[in-house]
Amino acid sequence: MSMMETLGRVRAPDARLPFARPPSPRRHHPLPMPPLDWNEDVAKATAHLYERVKTVVPSIEWPFFAPYIVAINALKKQRNAVILAHNYQTPEIYNCVADYVGDSLQLAREATKVDADVIVQCGVHFMAETSKILNPGKTVLIPDLRAGCSLAASITGEDVRVLRERYPGVPVVAYVNTSAEVKAEVDICCTSSNALQVVESLGSDTVIFLPDQYLAKYVASQTKVKIIAWKGACEVHERFTGDELRLYRDSDPSLAIIAHPECPPDVLAEADFTGSTAHMIDWVRAHKPKRIVMVTECSMADNVQAELPDVEFVRPCNLCPHMKRITLPKILDSLVHMREEVVIDPAIAEKARRSVERMVHLKS
């Protein structure tokens, strides 16, 4: 196992802190608000979509969701827009209005391919910034600017500059869960899908890895590279404990447990598999266990359950309060009024683009 050093400031994360609006957003004309009535036409138009989610969306809720789904899908065509949705989005978003779904790496790659004028990012702010970094000429919207991230809020560009002074010549890897300002100061970005690959691609015996201390520990356990880690953590994943999982296992020894590497080491020690959200979904598809605990944000279990209704998901549920700011009404409002637009200082965006593109184009 590698040596690892952890450093950083200890402070309460406030996911709203780093998000400013440097340049002015573009001017767009609003469209009329579509009708949102539940009627026979809406029921027929959305029946095939309800089939996808009927195991995870109660029928009593569908008459509220369905008119928004019809309106959003129509407005996407009118605006020439696509919706990118993270695996942590709720089932009615993930399954019924999203054009592309996935983890941070999948969405970053899709953002480089989309042929649309407008990208609506259904995720958190750093994901929308990443899409904007990769698509400077497109309009990128996030339905709620307050959809932040405790990891992104745990470190600033100034912190990275201080680290470079303290460790001259040591390459810096930033988890994609960081602000554009931070991405502009590092050598390359990574996601939980490719963090180990990125670290080892640098050809250095020591690497600074930020800001997730638990993902850094996981990578350090898989490589001989010395990891210098920042003391950040995801407010969702850090709440899980190994004791909690042992209680589940004691009640059913056949229970499968898979975990995200943002979880603490005692949690990963109890898991049968550790991987990114995309890798976790692939594992469930391949193994189709009878009962499973997915140790991550709990909406993902709903989305996989919709696809694999015969798998029983035990849910030790930690919701991400920031992901849950994204709702169908806010997506509709975003498309009608073209808000909230993500804007990044061009000088920061240009520097950040280099580190993100190095990640996106890294060969498997």
NORSUL-V805806 format. One record per residue. N is the residue number from 1. RES is the residue in one small letter. SS is DSSP state (H for helix, E for strand, L for the rest). PSI is psi in whole degrees, 0 to 359 (none if undefined). BURIAL is # if it has 9 or more other ideal C-beta (glycine too) atoms within 8 Angstrom, else .. Layout:
N,RES,SS,PSI,BURIAL / N,RES,SS,PSI,BURIAL
//
This chain:
1,m,L,145,. / 2,s,L,158,# / 3,m,L,153,. / 4,m,E,138,# / 5,e,E,133,. / 6,t,E,134,# / 7,l,E,169,. / 8,g,L,170,# / 9,r,L,147,. / 10,v,L,114,. / 11,r,L,154,. / 12,a,L,123,. / 13,p,L,136,# / 14,d,L,106,. / 15,a,L,352,# / 16,r,L,346,. / 17,l,L,311,. / 18,p,L,1,. / 19,f,L,104,# / 20,a,L,176,. / 21,r,L,82,. / 22,p,L,282,. / 23,p,L,168,. / 24,s,L,141,. / 25,p,L,161,# / 26,r,L,159,. / 27,r,L,127,. / 28,h,L,148,. / 29,h,L,130,. / 30,p,L,156,. / 31,l,L,161,# / 32,p,L,144,. / 33,m,L,125,. / 34,p,L,159,# / 35,p,L,146,. / 36,l,L,40,. / 37,d,L,143,. / 38,w,L,119,. / 39,n,L,183,. / 40,e,H,321,. / 41,d,H,317,. / 42,v,H,319,# / 43,a,H,316,# / 44,k,H,319,. / 45,a,H,335,. / 46,t,H,5,# / 47,a,H,319,. / 48,h,H,329,. / 49,l,H,322,# / 50,y,H,329,# / 51,e,H,327,. / 52,r,H,328,# / 53,v,H,8,# / 54,k,L,337,. / 55,t,L,347,. / 56,v,L,351,# / 57,v,L,114,# / 58,p,L,143,. / 59,s,H,330,. / 60,i,H,337,. / 61,e,H,340,. / 62,w,H,321,# / 63,p,H,338,. / 64,f,H,314,. / 65,f,H,318,# / 66,a,H,314,# / 67,p,H,324,# / 68,y,H,320,# / 69,i,H,316,# / 70,v,H,314,# / 71,a,H,317,# / 72,i,H,315,# / 73,n,H,328,# / 74,a,H,318,# / 75,l,H,329,# / 76,k,H,317,# / 77,k,H,320,. / 78,q,H,323,. / 79,r,H,356,# / 80,n,L,57,. / 81,a,E,153,# / 82,v,E,153,# / 83,i,E,124,# / 84,l,E,123,# / 85,a,E,131,# / 86,h,E,158,# / 87,n,L,342,# / 88,y,L,1,# / 89,q,L,156,# / 90,t,L,157,# / 91,p,H,323,# / 92,e,H,335,# / 93,i,H,308,# / 94,y,H,317,# / 95,n,L,341,# / 96,c,L,339,# / 97,v,L,344,# / 98,a,L,141,# / 99,d,L,327,. / 100,y,E,138,# / 101,v,E,158,# / 102,g,E,188,# / 103,d,L,184,# / 104,s,H,321,# / 105,l,H,316,# / 106,q,H,317,# / 107,l,H,323,# / 108,a,H,319,# / 109,r,H,318,# / 110,e,H,325,# / 111,a,H,335,# / 112,t,L,349,# / 113,k,L,343,. / 114,v,L,137,# / 115,d,L,79,. / 116,a,L,159,# / 117,d,L,333,. / 118,v,E,135,# / 119,i,E,124,# / 120,v,E,116,# / 121,q,E,111,# / 122,c,E,90,# / 123,g,L,217,# / 124,v,L,174,# / 125,h,H,320,# / 126,f,H,330,# / 127,m,H,319,# / 128,a,H,320,# / 129,e,H,319,# / 130,t,H,317,# / 131,s,H,320,# / 132,k,H,319,# / 133,i,H,319,# / 134,l,H,347,# / 135,n,L,67,# / 136,p,L,336,. / 137,g,L,355,. / 138,k,L,159,# / 139,t,E,123,# / 140,v,E,126,# / 141,l,E,147,# / 142,i,E,127,# / 143,p,L,341,# / 144,d,L,114,# / 145,l,L,342,. / 146,r,L,359,. / 147,a,L,89,# / 148,g,L,206,# / 149,c,L,129,# / 150,s,L,328,# / 151,l,L,313,# / 152,a,H,328,# / 153,a,H,351,# / 154,s,H,352,# / 155,i,L,149,# / 156,t,L,169,# / 157,g,H,322,# / 158,e,H,321,. / 159,d,H,319,# / 160,v,H,320,# / 161,r,H,323,# / 162,v,H,318,. / 163,l,H,319,# / 164,r,H,324,# / 165,e,H,323,. / 166,r,H,327,. / 167,y,L,70,# / 168,p,L,135,. / 169,g,L,352,. / 170,v,L,125,# / 171,p,E,150,# / 172,v,E,125,# / 173,v,E,129,# / 174,a,E,126,# / 175,y,E,145,# / 176,v,L,342,# / 177,n,L,60,# / 178,t,L,162,# / 179,s,L,164,# / 180,a,H,324,# / 181,e,H,319,# / 182,v,H,315,# / 183,k,H,329,# / 184,a,L,343,# / 185,e,L,358,# / 186,v,L,174,# / 187,d,L,323,. / 188,i,E,151,# / 189,c,E,168,# / 190,c,E,168,# / 191,t,L,178,# / 192,s,L,339,# / 193,s,L,324,# / 194,n,L,17,# / 195,a,H,314,# / 196,l,H,315,# / 197,q,H,317,# / 198,v,H,312,# / 199,v,H,315,# / 200,e,H,342,. / 201,s,H,343,. / 202,l,L,345,# / 203,g,L,28,. / 204,s,L,148,. / 205,d,L,349,. / 206,t,E,137,# / 207,v,E,137,# / 208,i,E,128,# / 209,f,E,126,# / 210,l,E,158,# / 211,p,L,2,# / 212,d,E,112,# / 213,q,H,328,# / 214,y,H,320,# / 215,l,H,322,# / 216,a,H,318,# / 217,k,H,320,# / 218,y,H,314,# / 219,v,H,319,# / 220,a,H,328,# / 221,s,L,348,. / 222,q,L,358,. / 223,t,L,163,# / 224,k,L,355,. / 225,v,L,135,# / 226,k,E,131,# / 227,i,E,125,# / 228,i,E,114,# / 229,a,E,151,# / 230,w,E,149,# / 231,k,L,62,# / 232,g,E,165,# / 233,a,L,152,# / 234,c,L,127,# / 235,e,L,343,# / 236,v,L,306,# / 237,h,H,330,# / 238,e,H,348,# / 239,r,H,344,. / 240,f,L,151,# / 241,t,L,155,# / 242,g,H,322,# / 243,d,H,319,. / 244,e,H,316,# / 245,l,H,326,# / 246,r,H,325,# / 247,l,H,319,. / 248,y,H,316,# / 249,r,H,321,# / 250,d,H,325,. / 251,s,H,337,. / 252,d,L,94,. / 253,p,L,340,. / 254,s,L,355,. / 255,l,L,131,# / 256,a,E,139,# / 257,i,E,123,# / 258,i,E,145,# / 259,a,E,153,# / 260,h,L,141,# / 261,p,L,357,# / 262,e,L,355,# / 263,c,L,157,# / 264,p,L,159,# / 265,p,H,325,. / 266,d,H,334,# / 267,v,H,313,# / 268,l,H,329,# / 269,a,H,334,. / 270,e,H,351,# / 271,a,L,147,# / 272,d,L,339,. / 273,f,E,141,# / 274,t,E,132,# / 275,g,L,172,# / 276,s,L,172,# / 277,t,H,320,# / 278,a,H,317,# / 279,h,H,326,# / 280,m,H,316,# / 281,i,H,316,# / 282,d,H,322,# / 283,w,H,316,# / 284,v,H,318,# / 285,r,H,320,# / 286,a,H,320,. / 287,h,H,334,. / 288,k,L,60,. / 289,p,L,158,. / 290,k,L,314,. / 291,r,E,143,# / 292,i,E,148,# / 293,v,E,123,# / 294,m,E,110,# / 295,v,E,84,# / 296,t,L,191,# / 297,e,E,133,# / 298,c,L,346,# / 299,s,H,335,# / 300,m,H,324,# / 301,a,H,322,# / 302,d,H,317,# / 303,n,H,322,# / 304,v,H,324,# / 305,q,H,321,# / 306,a,H,325,# / 307,e,H,325,. / 308,l,L,74,# / 309,p,L,343,. / 310,d,L,349,. / 311,v,L,129,# / 312,e,E,124,. / 313,f,E,119,# / 314,v,E,126,# / 315,r,L,99,. / 316,p,L,84,# / 317,c,L,114,. / 318,n,E,112,# / 319,l,L,143,# / 320,c,L,115,# / 321,p,L,337,. / 322,h,L,316,# / 323,m,H,324,# / 324,k,H,358,# / 325,r,H,340,# / 326,i,L,120,# / 327,t,L,166,# / 328,l,H,314,# / 329,p,H,323,. / 330,k,H,325,# / 331,i,H,316,# / 332,l,H,313,# / 333,d,H,321,# / 334,s,H,318,# / 335,l,H,325,# / 336,v,H,313,# / 337,h,H,357,. / 338,m,L,54,# / 339,r,L,159,. / 340,e,L,128,# / 341,e,E,137,# / 342,v,L,123,# / 343,v,L,141,# / 344,i,L,139,# / 345,d,L,127,. / 346,p,H,324,. / 347,a,H,320,. / 348,i,H,316,# / 349,a,H,319,# / 350,e,H,317,. / 351,k,H,319,# / 352,a,H,327,# / 353,r,H,323,# / 354,r,H,315,. / 355,s,H,325,# / 356,v,H,317,# / 357,e,H,326,# / 358,r,H,321,# / 359,m,H,310,# / 360,v,H,323,# / 361,h,L,3,. / 362,l,L,127,# / 363,k,L,139,. / 364,s,L,none,.
//
